[in-house]
Amino acid sequence: MDYQPPRNFLPIIFGIFLLLLCATYTVSAQSDALRKIIKKDYDFSKIGAMHVDLEFDFEENRKKTLALAKTNHWKLTETMVDGTKVSLQEVGTDGSPLYYETYSDNASQASRASTLHTNGMLDLDLDGSGMQVGVWDSGVALTTHQEYDIRAIVGDGSAEVDNHATMVAGSLISSGIKKDAQGVAYRANLVTNDWTRDKIEVTEAAVNGLLLSNHSYGIKTDRVPDWYFGSYIKVSQDWDRIMYNAPYYLMVNAAGNAQKRNDNQDPIAGSASDGFDVMLGFTLAKNSLTVAAADTEIARNGDLKTASVSAYSSFGPVDDGRIKPDLAGDGSSIFSTASHTDKSYGTSSGTSMATPGVTGALLLLQQYNEQLYGTFMRAATLKGLALHTADDVAEAGPDYKMGWGVMNAKKAAELLLNKEYSALIEERSLQEGETFSLTLTANGVENLNASISWTDPASEYINRGVLNDTTAALVNDLDIRITQNGDVLYPWKLSAADPKAPATRGDNYVDPFERIEIPNASGSYTITVTHKGKLTHGKQDFTLLVSGAALTECAINPPEDLALADAMEDEIAIQWTPIVDAFYEVQYRKKTDEIWQTEYTSEPNITLSSLEVDLEYVFRARTFCSQNKASEYSMEYAFTFLGEATKEGLLEAFETLNVESGINFSIYPNPAVEYINLGDETSESAYYTITGMSGTTVKSGAAKNAKINVADLAGGLYILQIQDVQGIRSAKFYKQ
């Protein structure tokens, strides 16, 4: 027999293997620089040990599975009448055969991801460029399809091309040669794999920085005992372990299509015909995002008009009361790529089709966060963002049919943009025994909502045969509370004992995501985050998400009363009225140039340097109230830089200016707003110049109509000079 080293020595071997893996595995993150960002917090010794365990378990279970299949005459693979692919994957702890099946029925996307696209409602130009997503399925996608260009590759060497995998891939990355088939992230790259070694391959991909993978399949519901439904089993534990050790990686999986199948004759509550308690396996992992299917109607402005759970979509709960599925996407009659030829298309429905719509939207949100802040979100942050901004459906709070509601990528992107203005997204760590506290003020415009989201360690306990076991899988139980004037507000929770009942507010003991909503919020509130019992590893990373807050007194208005101040040899100062808590961007250029020069300042003034004498310049300014919350630009102001010597002469003329008859003239109105009129008539050849206190010419032109537009001047005092056959005449005026 071949020598097998003890499993406690295998992590050392894997450490060597890991170096090769990082260089050779097909899946890679978006770029080397961004991959380092993703991997900087990874503990590779733990990931290595986990990888070895998964490999060992796979090989041992595979031998056992094939032996039992031969003895019991189990089929290894099947294709059902409706085209569903079925494959014997492994054997459960009780000896039950676990078959994987794809989640499509024979039978758009409601995530609002289109609002993020080029020419979308938010005009963000997000398309997935430079991003990568993984797909595991019953086979691999047809990578040569015309919709994929060269952006789809096989990651694990699988050769069996599968129609289901091809449709999922198309929903994610199709370029839109056929417009109705355009994917959500239609410029992204995709790596396609079959499901045989899914846990092992995902671990390897996560090591290389993979952020998201799509799994539109699950355990076949009519071939397992009833205790499997709603249970936290080994496959759930394995996936939680992967995501905990690779905290930037998020698994997105389909809830299943078993609502009407009556496969669970002993649900945790009610009867089989109610449709509850029919989810199982990795769809119940704590850290993944599980997607239900919804039939939706979306308004032109992107708001959700109506939504109802699709007739096939599987319901929760988890037996311990956790909220699954997490949210819903559109899975009805999705048109996508097919595998018959490089130009084939088809239509399908199911949670299989709802899931890539959500996965693609999440990929765009990661792309947007990187554009805004130069980094990616942790998986708990991304998942929390999606749940925090999902559109609530029917009664307030979550339910066991569509979780927190329908995915809304538009609201999620707006929350990212409003960070530090009306929203908070803070990735933090809570040490054992520590309390986190934050006081803020509601903005009075929208509900004040606060959520916490975390990637929980895998539970050591797994169910091995107990029907409707309510043992909580949650390991580190964090709690969020909001207080005001002695009143304590609690998060939403559900009860598996009555899955039809609406959500209530109270102490949530089971979910690694908690949300508090305060309608008509007004005044100051204090948010606290604590924990119960001991924390595994002595700490727990979590993300706090808040919307509807007034985090600054800053007003998003362009700077006002811009005026030119002192001019020096090659520079000039500009000043304006200050805005509370603001910082500013000032842009300037030569009038003949197209490219703006940009400067930033936290003061209500700035000095522009390296100016050239006798050249005309244009400048404008805008206000920032947070890193990404900015006003429109002010109007553009023009001036001709004359330098220090000319300035001194003009200032002397300004100080000695008098009203001697025949030299000066009157201007009205004075102060001026939009126009000034000259009190004297001028000749056809009359020419005017307007000079500021700094000695800089800000405007000039023909004065033959005796009416001059000054609306584009900054506020302040100016000298107007008219030159015509009568000579040079001067007058002072004030621009409001």
C-alpha atoms as one frame of an Amber mdcrd trajectory, in Angstrom:
protein
   0.000   0.000   0.000   1.268   3.511  -0.842   2.577   5.487   2.125   0.176
   8.197   3.398   1.686  10.812   5.732  -0.322  11.625   8.867  -2.855  14.389
   8.242  -1.247  16.688  10.820   1.909  16.766   8.647   0.086  17.449   5.419
  -0.203  21.259   5.921   3.613  21.420   5.720   3.489  19.599   2.391   0.696
  21.881   1.249   2.784  24.940   2.086   5.165  23.912  -0.697   2.272  23.046
  -2.992   0.679  26.432  -2.310   3.626  28.270  -3.831   3.141  26.311  -7.037
  -0.606  26.729  -6.887  -0.449  30.525  -6.769   1.623  30.561  -9.910  -0.122
  27.891 -11.942  -3.835  27.611 -11.144  -6.011  28.887 -13.981  -8.182  31.155
 -11.825  -6.542  34.439 -10.909  -7.753  37.660  -9.386  -8.317  40.908 -11.217
  -4.666  42.073 -11.203  -1.502  41.349  -9.253  -1.871  44.548  -7.226  -5.516
  43.898  -6.374  -4.816  40.241  -5.690  -2.388  41.350  -2.973  -5.152  43.469
  -1.445  -7.456  40.454  -1.329  -4.845  38.062   0.047  -3.183  40.312   2.635
  -5.404  39.077   5.489  -5.400  35.402   4.515  -3.835  32.836   6.832  -2.303
  30.493   4.281  -1.367  27.866   6.846  -5.056  27.469   7.742  -6.097  27.504
   4.099  -3.434  24.902   3.353  -4.602  22.643   6.151  -8.195  23.032   5.029
  -7.286  22.207   1.434  -5.558  19.012   2.555  -8.580  18.015   4.622 -10.916
  18.601   1.680  -8.702  16.577  -0.647  -8.460  13.729   1.867 -12.229  13.734
   2.542 -12.999  13.832  -1.170 -10.805  10.843  -1.982 -12.069   8.801   0.970
 -15.707   9.634   0.310 -15.323   9.028  -3.421 -14.049   5.494  -2.819 -16.900
   4.840  -0.405 -19.471   6.360  -2.753 -18.404   4.307  -5.769 -18.327   1.124
  -3.700 -21.836   1.718  -2.317 -23.101   2.695  -5.753 -21.906  -0.621  -7.150
 -23.403  -2.594  -4.268 -26.765  -0.759  -4.301 -26.992  -0.272  -8.070 -27.111
   3.521  -7.747 -26.847   5.460 -10.971 -23.802   7.727 -11.117 -25.307  10.240
 -13.565 -28.719  10.878 -15.097 -30.414  13.344 -17.400 -34.042  13.806 -16.413
 -36.936  14.185 -18.865 -36.918  17.975 -18.375 -33.176  18.148 -19.121 -32.045
  18.436 -15.496 -28.578  16.963 -14.953 -28.185  14.680 -11.916 -24.914  13.308
 -10.573 -24.022  11.203  -7.521 -21.638  13.469  -5.616 -20.960  11.833  -2.256
 -22.446   9.854   0.624 -23.851  11.585   3.699 -22.792  10.807   7.258 -25.802
   8.466   7.515 -24.932   6.616   4.289 -27.543   8.383   2.151 -26.533   9.013
  -1.480 -26.300  12.771  -2.141 -27.114  13.625  -5.736 -26.449  17.079  -7.168
 -29.012  18.503  -9.598 -29.222  21.693 -11.616 -31.912  24.169 -10.548 -33.641
  25.064 -13.820 -37.236  24.458 -14.820 -38.502  24.527 -18.406 -40.211  27.442
 -18.391 -35.653  40.844 -16.843 -33.306  40.226 -14.189 -34.745  42.258 -11.287
 -31.475  43.117  -9.575 -31.457  46.643 -11.111 -27.893  45.986 -12.285 -28.755
  47.689 -15.592 -28.859  51.033 -13.741 -25.098  50.647 -13.219 -24.300  50.040
 -16.892 -23.161  52.503 -19.547 -26.136  54.792 -20.238 -27.832  53.309 -17.166
 -29.845  55.415 -14.747 -26.821  56.079 -12.495 -24.484  56.453 -15.502 -21.645
  54.616 -13.763 -20.292  52.774 -16.827 -19.884  49.543 -14.851 -19.621  46.429
 -17.011 -17.302  44.042 -15.161 -14.174  44.992 -17.133 -11.083  43.560 -15.465
 -13.174  41.507 -13.036 -13.455  37.735 -12.834 -16.211  35.396 -11.649 -16.241
  31.632 -11.166 -18.993  29.214 -12.185 -19.283  25.649 -10.940 -22.013  23.538
 -12.555 -22.917  20.102 -13.918 -20.396  20.621 -16.720 -18.515  23.520 -18.271
 -19.841  26.312 -20.459 -19.260  26.409 -24.202 -16.334  28.833 -24.043 -16.309
  29.380 -27.828 -19.786  30.952 -27.869 -19.831  34.200 -29.848 -21.106  36.127
 -26.810 -18.040  35.393 -24.702 -15.226  36.614 -26.998 -12.137  35.167 -25.291
 -13.381  35.999 -21.801 -14.496  32.484 -20.760 -12.001  29.754 -19.902 -12.175
  26.271 -18.404 -10.558  26.233 -14.971 -10.349  22.549 -14.085  -9.690  20.820
 -17.400 -13.229  19.431 -17.676 -14.278  18.516 -21.204 -18.029  17.920 -20.845
 -19.806  20.970 -22.268 -23.149  21.536 -20.559 -26.149  23.596 -21.671 -27.098
  24.589 -18.127 -23.596  25.883 -17.398 -23.628  27.760 -20.717 -26.910  29.514
 -19.862 -25.598  30.486 -16.427 -22.375  31.821 -17.950 -24.360  33.819 -20.503
 -26.487  35.446 -17.805 -23.243  36.613 -16.262 -20.946  37.723 -19.112 -22.680
  37.669 -22.534 -21.552  40.749 -24.453 -24.940  41.453 -26.030 -24.404  40.538
 -29.686 -27.998  39.464 -29.316 -29.248  42.308 -27.139 -31.765  40.364 -25.056
 -29.046  37.917 -24.021 -26.642  40.524 -22.604 -25.215  39.449 -19.267 -25.167
  41.510 -16.097 -21.366  41.885 -16.085 -20.999  41.821 -19.858 -17.270  42.650
 -20.009 -16.149  40.408 -17.138 -14.001  37.301 -17.395 -15.376  33.912 -16.367
 -13.803  30.625 -15.362 -16.054  27.583 -15.729 -15.694  24.283 -13.845 -17.721
  21.151 -13.267 -19.055  20.378  -9.807 -17.131  17.140  -9.069 -14.383  18.783
  -6.968 -16.157  22.065  -6.282 -14.986  22.648  -2.692 -11.357  21.827  -3.478
 -11.241  23.966  -6.611 -12.963  26.929  -4.954 -10.371  26.814  -2.176  -7.610
  26.946  -4.788  -9.355  29.809  -6.595  -9.846  31.746  -3.355  -6.114  31.463
  -2.658  -5.621  33.263  -5.982  -8.052  36.030  -5.054 -11.385  34.902  -6.514
 -14.130  37.148  -5.104 -17.340  35.462  -6.259 -18.553  32.137  -7.588 -21.972
  31.042  -8.848 -23.498  27.670  -7.925 -26.869  27.068  -9.581 -27.241  23.524
  -8.300 -27.747  21.604  -5.074 -28.620  18.257  -3.496 -31.573  16.490  -5.105
 -34.460  16.682  -2.645 -36.337  13.436  -3.409 -33.433  11.098  -2.570 -32.625
  11.988   1.053 -34.336  11.299   4.404 -36.486  14.104   5.803 -33.997  15.002
   8.545 -31.678  16.475   5.878 -34.075  19.352   5.221 -33.133  22.463   7.176
 -30.075  20.735   8.690 -26.557  22.031   9.129 -24.577  19.076   7.710 -20.966
  18.462   6.767 -21.232  20.043   3.310 -22.667  23.200   4.945 -19.787  23.170
   7.413 -17.175  22.722   4.661 -18.376  25.758   2.715 -18.525  27.914   5.855
 -14.957  26.893   6.619 -13.808  27.902   3.138 -15.428  31.337   3.358 -14.176
  31.983   6.895 -10.578  31.246   5.881 -10.862  33.313   2.665 -12.822  36.354
   3.932 -12.996  38.143   0.565 -14.580  35.156  -1.160 -18.389  34.807  -1.343
 -20.300  31.768  -2.609 -23.628  32.644  -4.284 -25.971  29.678  -4.649 -29.490
  28.901  -5.822 -32.177  28.109  -3.253 -33.632  25.258  -5.327 -36.945  24.542
  -7.059 -38.616  22.167  -4.584 -41.461  24.331  -3.260 -44.237  22.156  -4.762
 -42.560  18.751  -4.725 -43.756  17.614  -1.269 -40.404  15.932  -0.686 -40.271
  16.746   3.050 -43.125  14.946   4.761 -41.982  16.059   8.233 -41.231  19.801
   7.979 -40.357  21.708  11.135 -43.844  23.270  11.114 -47.062  22.819   9.156
 -47.455  20.271   6.388 -45.545  19.361   3.244 -48.049  21.224   1.060 -47.080
  24.555   2.691 -43.734  24.423   0.870 -41.577  25.363   3.878 -38.427  23.560
   5.051 -37.307  22.111   1.702 -33.775  23.562   1.521 -30.717  21.486   2.337
 -26.958  21.142   1.991 -24.752  24.097   1.163 -27.787  26.307   0.468 -27.962
  26.504   4.280 -24.341  27.500   4.875 -24.229  30.549   7.164 -21.754  32.586
   5.142 -23.018  32.034   1.597 -25.665  34.144  -0.125 -28.629  31.985  -1.154
 -30.930  33.280  -3.901 -34.643  32.643  -4.325 -36.564  33.365  -7.533 -39.152
  36.145  -7.762 -41.660  37.337 -10.335 -41.240  41.100 -10.412 -42.447  44.304
 -12.009 -39.949  47.166 -12.109 -40.892  50.826 -12.690 -39.028  52.967 -15.224
 -37.164  54.739 -12.411 -35.850  51.416 -11.092 -38.271  51.115  -8.161 -39.837
  47.761  -7.399 -43.583  47.929  -8.145 -44.609  44.361  -7.318 -42.863  41.121
  -6.401 -43.949  37.633  -5.436 -42.001  34.456  -4.906 -41.970  32.197  -7.967
 -44.161  29.108  -7.811 -41.167  26.734  -7.886 -38.681  28.548  -5.608 -37.718
  26.630  -2.459 -38.626  28.020   0.971 -36.660  27.989   4.217 -36.335  28.041
   7.125 -33.163  26.532   8.498 -34.159  24.312  11.418 -32.279  26.585  13.844
 -34.408  29.539  12.688 -31.874  31.226  10.406 -33.160  33.297   7.498 -32.688
  31.419   4.237 -32.928  32.165   1.368 -31.130  35.506   1.831 -32.760  37.462
  -0.986 -34.395  37.045  -4.398 -33.640  37.723  -8.049 -35.613  37.321 -11.258
 -35.591  33.729 -12.469 -38.519  33.729 -14.890 -38.043  33.157 -18.629 -34.419
  34.275 -18.768 -33.018  34.403 -22.322 -29.375  33.380 -22.511 -26.693  31.515
 -24.421 -27.072  27.797 -25.215 -24.475  25.140 -25.984 -25.831  23.594 -29.211
 -23.689  25.855 -31.418 -21.536  28.957 -31.001 -24.594  31.044 -31.936 -27.326
  29.195 -30.024 -29.668  30.776 -27.472 -32.470  29.558 -25.239 -34.893  30.491
 -22.473 -35.080  28.971 -19.016 -36.548  29.644 -15.576 -35.599  28.647 -12.055
 -33.476  29.715  -9.154 -30.565  28.664 -11.394 -31.365  31.650 -13.578 -32.091
  34.048 -10.697 -28.713  33.378  -9.113 -26.337  34.650 -11.853 -28.371  37.875
 -12.039 -27.493  38.469  -8.389 -23.891  37.226  -8.727 -23.291  39.577 -11.664
 -24.734  42.540  -9.754 -22.448  41.766  -6.800 -19.451  41.670  -9.158 -20.350
  45.151 -10.463 -20.597  46.439  -6.891 -17.090  45.132  -6.194 -15.912  46.863
  -9.373 -17.563  50.107  -8.247 -16.079  49.940  -4.745 -12.622  49.453  -6.229
 -13.151  52.495  -8.475 -14.303  54.629  -5.552 -11.946  53.475  -2.803  -9.140
  51.499  -4.450  -9.943  48.190  -2.766 -12.497  45.388  -2.645 -15.070  44.695
   0.052 -14.815  41.709   2.315 -17.444  39.079   1.549 -19.371  39.934   4.725
 -19.475  43.569   3.618 -20.675  42.713   0.124 -23.315  40.322   1.417 -24.368
  42.804   4.094 -24.627  45.586   1.507 -26.946  43.455  -0.638 -29.172  42.513
   2.307 -29.186  46.039   3.760 -30.420  47.583   0.494 -32.748  44.818  -0.740
 -36.326  45.883  -1.501 -38.650  44.677   1.235 -41.640  42.701  -0.048 -45.098
  42.369   1.514 -44.959  42.686   5.323 -42.102  44.574   6.970 -38.944  42.633
   7.666 -37.535  39.388   6.235 -39.383  36.143   5.564 -38.545  32.525   4.749
 -39.602  32.832   1.105 -37.465  35.688  -0.268 -35.274  36.518   2.718 -34.621
  40.255   2.982 -36.340  40.996  -0.325 -35.393  41.581  -3.952 -31.812  42.505
  -4.856 -31.446  46.237  -5.625 -28.018  47.029  -7.077 -29.038  50.659  -7.628
 -29.624  51.294  -3.926 -26.467  49.369  -3.066 -24.364  51.509  -5.426 -25.908
  54.692  -4.019 -25.001  53.563  -0.514 -21.381  53.114  -1.639 -21.397  56.590
  -3.179 -22.923  58.181  -0.061 -20.335  56.667   2.259 -19.326  59.195   4.941
 -22.119  61.558   3.852 -25.428  59.840   4.669 -24.085  56.283   4.918 -21.480
  54.309   6.824 -19.741  51.135   5.658 -17.080  50.283   8.217 -15.130  47.027
   8.392 -14.220  46.500  12.032 -13.102  43.831  14.491 -14.736  43.196  17.876
 -12.391  41.835  20.518 -13.718  39.449  23.146 -15.368  41.444  25.943 -15.371
  44.650  23.899 -18.355  46.892  23.102 -18.452  49.055  20.000 -20.496  52.255
  20.276 -21.326  55.076  17.866 -23.659  58.076  18.197 -25.042  59.763  15.098
 -27.956  61.869  13.901 -30.726  60.852  11.504 -30.939  62.978   8.372 -34.738
  63.123   8.537 -35.031  62.405   4.819 -35.096  58.603   4.834 -35.372  55.743
   7.308 -32.405  55.274   9.596 -31.255  51.690   8.964 -28.320  49.959  10.635
 -26.970  46.456   9.991 -24.098  44.256  11.071 -22.758  41.439   8.903 -20.008
  38.949   9.618 -18.418  35.762   8.295 -18.907  33.263  11.095 -16.554  30.370
  11.905 -17.827  26.971  10.813 -19.779  25.246  13.564 -18.134  22.177  15.080
 -21.584  20.643  15.453 -23.240  19.033  12.438 -26.513  17.129  12.321 -26.080
  13.386  11.825 -29.672  12.236  11.749 -31.874  14.235  14.142 -35.184  15.314
  12.601 -35.770  19.101  12.803 -32.766  19.690  15.062 -32.908  23.290  16.351
 -29.281  23.417  17.549 -27.920  26.810  16.473 -25.076  26.724  13.958 -24.007
  30.276  14.855 -20.640  30.316  16.641 -19.888  33.981  17.361 -23.163  35.666
  18.294 -22.874  39.426  17.755 -25.702  41.789  18.659 -26.693  45.229  17.388
 -28.887  47.618  19.355 -29.948  51.227  18.804 -30.944  53.424  21.734 -32.565
  56.835  22.042 -33.731  58.475  25.269 -33.605  55.160  27.111 -35.580  53.238
  24.480 -33.824  50.172  23.028 -34.512  49.098  19.432 -33.871  45.479  18.394
 -33.148  43.772  15.063 -35.528  41.659  12.985 -35.827  37.925  13.598 -37.949
  34.996  12.438 -39.135  31.796  14.118 -38.877  28.389  12.450 -41.691  27.198
  14.702 -44.095  29.424  12.748 -42.553  30.082   9.319 -45.694  31.813   8.012
 -45.629  34.437  10.760 -44.280  37.921   9.990 -40.908  38.993  11.336 -40.692
  40.401  14.847 -38.069  42.504  16.629 -35.968  40.993  19.368 -32.718  39.289
  20.302 -31.470  37.322  17.282 -29.485  34.245  18.368 -28.982  32.564  15.001
 -28.228  34.887  12.045 -24.800  36.310  11.081 -26.606  39.383   9.731 -28.818
  41.693  11.794 -30.730  44.782  10.657 -32.630  47.500  12.527 -34.965  49.904
  10.729 -36.286  53.167  12.192 -39.002  54.816  10.067 -39.435  58.592  10.506
 -36.184  58.744  12.454 -35.378  62.086  14.052 -32.654  63.255  16.372 -29.632
  61.492  17.803 -29.230  57.702  18.195 -26.556  55.460  19.674 -25.595  52.214
  17.922 -23.888  49.525  19.984 -22.411  46.193  18.924 -21.676  43.554  21.562
 -21.384  39.760  21.708 -22.609  36.858  23.830 -20.307  34.322  25.453 -16.778
  33.755  24.232 -15.568  34.555  20.742 -13.787  31.823  18.813 -10.196  33.013
  18.186 -10.818  35.858  20.668 -12.288  38.262  18.127 -14.797  38.576  15.310
 -14.479  40.772  12.232 -17.745  42.467  11.276 -19.074  45.213   9.053 -21.359
  48.018  10.201 -23.675  49.452   7.532 -25.790  52.550   8.186 -28.040  54.555
   5.875 -30.210  57.621   6.523 -27.696  59.395   8.764 -26.476  62.990   8.779
 -22.744  62.444   9.080 -21.748  65.989   8.171 -23.191  69.518   8.188 -21.744
  70.062   4.748 -24.115  71.349   2.043 -23.594  69.958  -1.452 -23.547  73.333
  -3.204 -20.875  74.850  -5.438 -18.638  77.389  -3.700 -20.124  80.909  -3.763
 -18.651  84.397  -4.028 -15.506  83.252  -5.810 -13.122  86.178  -6.111  -9.550
  86.775  -7.217  -7.278  87.941  -4.391  -3.543  88.667  -4.368  -1.421  88.271
  -7.513   2.332  87.651  -7.277   5.077  87.137  -9.853   3.625  83.922 -11.321
   0.675  83.056  -9.080  -2.689  84.317  -7.965  -4.981  83.566  -5.033  -8.669
  82.690  -5.283 -11.057  82.791  -2.357 -14.714  81.974  -1.677 -17.285  81.715
   1.102 -16.516  78.697   3.327 -18.898  75.717   3.683 -18.976  73.746   6.959
 -17.126  70.372   6.923 -16.315  70.693   3.222 -13.200  70.334   1.160 -12.850
  71.684  -2.334 -11.631  70.914  -5.813 -10.409  73.799  -7.969  -9.708  73.296
 -11.651  -7.988  75.762 -13.969  -6.535  75.838 -17.458  -5.341  78.177 -20.148
  -8.336  79.182 -22.181  -6.757  77.621 -25.252  -6.157  74.269 -23.492  -8.634
  71.423 -23.155  -7.110  69.681 -20.124  -7.876  70.999 -16.637  -5.258  71.246
 -13.912  -6.719  70.124 -10.563  -5.925  71.216  -7.006  -7.579  70.258  -3.690
  -7.852  72.225  -0.475  -9.694  72.076   2.834  -9.506  75.878   3.125 -11.844
  78.344   1.352  -8.954  79.659  -0.717  -6.159  78.430  -2.928  -3.171  79.824
  -4.810  -2.717  78.923  -8.469   0.943  78.917  -9.428   3.193  78.765 -12.510
   0.921  81.162 -14.407   2.171  82.946 -17.525   1.849  86.703 -17.939  -0.619
  88.036 -20.500  -2.353  84.676 -20.961  -6.070  84.166 -20.361  -7.101  81.470
 -17.852 -10.369  79.840 -16.843 -11.154  78.379 -13.409 -14.035  76.632 -11.655
 -14.593  74.951  -8.291 -16.813  72.395  -6.578 -17.540  71.229  -3.040 -16.915
  67.748  -1.607 -18.898  66.684   1.456 -17.338  63.205   1.521 -14.828  61.358
  -0.613 -17.385  60.754  -3.347 -20.236  63.156  -2.623 -19.619  66.330  -4.612
 -21.560  69.316  -5.869 -21.763  70.423  -9.457 -18.972  72.713 -10.605 -19.408
  76.426 -10.232 -19.694  78.476 -13.383 -16.404  79.048 -15.193 -14.581  82.316
 -14.503 -12.053  83.817 -16.925  -9.120  86.149 -16.182  -5.964  87.377 -17.899
  -2.890  87.123 -15.692  -0.890  90.364 -15.868   1.682  89.757 -13.173   2.924
  91.781 -10.199   4.280  94.826 -12.072   1.064  95.514 -13.958  -0.952  94.817
 -10.800   0.828  97.582  -8.891   0.051 100.129 -11.603  -3.591  99.162 -11.724
  -3.967  99.243  -7.959  -2.424 102.698  -7.873  -4.870 103.788 -10.551  -7.681
 102.214  -8.542  -6.746 104.127  -5.388  -6.393 107.482  -7.154  -9.411 107.090
  -9.390 -11.610 110.197  -9.205 -14.642 111.657 -10.909 -13.057 114.463 -12.909
 -15.418 115.489 -15.697 -14.569 113.993 -19.066 -12.448 111.248 -17.575 -14.831
 108.963 -15.707 -18.432 107.882 -16.158 -21.275 106.192 -14.295 -22.371 102.492
 -14.255 -25.778 101.121 -13.362 -26.987  99.085 -11.669 -24.201  99.229  -9.125
 -23.900  96.746  -7.373 -24.390  94.644 -10.489 -25.863  91.137 -10.797 -26.088
  90.067 -14.448 -25.454  93.157 -16.582 -23.998  96.646 -16.257 -25.076  99.554
 -18.400 -22.777 102.452 -19.267 -24.012 105.934 -18.395 -22.355 107.442 -21.478
 -22.707 106.492 -25.089 -19.739 104.822 -26.730 -18.503 104.757 -30.286 -18.561
 101.785 -32.622 -14.881 101.166 -31.926 -15.184 101.275 -28.123 -13.341  98.529
 -26.231 -13.662  97.630 -22.542 -11.598  95.801 -19.929 -12.685  94.778 -16.448
  -9.925  94.401 -13.858 -10.167  92.953 -10.344  -8.518  94.181  -7.156  -5.697
  91.725  -7.804  -4.746  93.588 -10.960  -6.007  90.756 -13.161  -8.101  91.363
 -16.250 -11.161  89.166 -15.911 -13.169  90.296 -18.930 -12.735  92.334 -22.099
 -14.477  92.994 -25.383 -16.360  95.415 -27.615 -18.445  97.996 -25.741 -20.399
  99.451 -28.636 -23.797  98.441 -27.202 -23.083 100.102 -23.842 -24.319  96.944
 -22.044 -21.912  94.330 -20.618 -22.742  90.861 -19.270 -21.038  90.367 -15.876
 -23.007  87.309 -14.702 -19.887  85.154 -15.012 -17.786  87.337 -12.714 -17.028
  86.367  -9.138 -18.353  88.669  -6.446 -16.156  91.641  -5.540 -14.940  95.116
  -6.525 -13.810  95.828 -10.117 -12.510  98.617 -12.360 -14.124  99.065 -15.766
 -12.069 100.889 -18.380 -13.485 102.069 -21.709 -11.188 103.104 -24.548 -12.631
 104.890 -27.593 -12.229 108.143 -29.539 -12.769 110.050 -26.294  -9.740 108.388
 -24.686  -9.645 106.094 -21.673 -12.369 106.408 -19.062 -12.668 104.443 -15.813
 -15.307 103.595 -13.217 -15.630 101.300 -10.196 -18.464  98.821  -9.635 -19.299
  96.006  -7.255 -20.448  92.573  -8.491 -22.825  90.763  -6.143
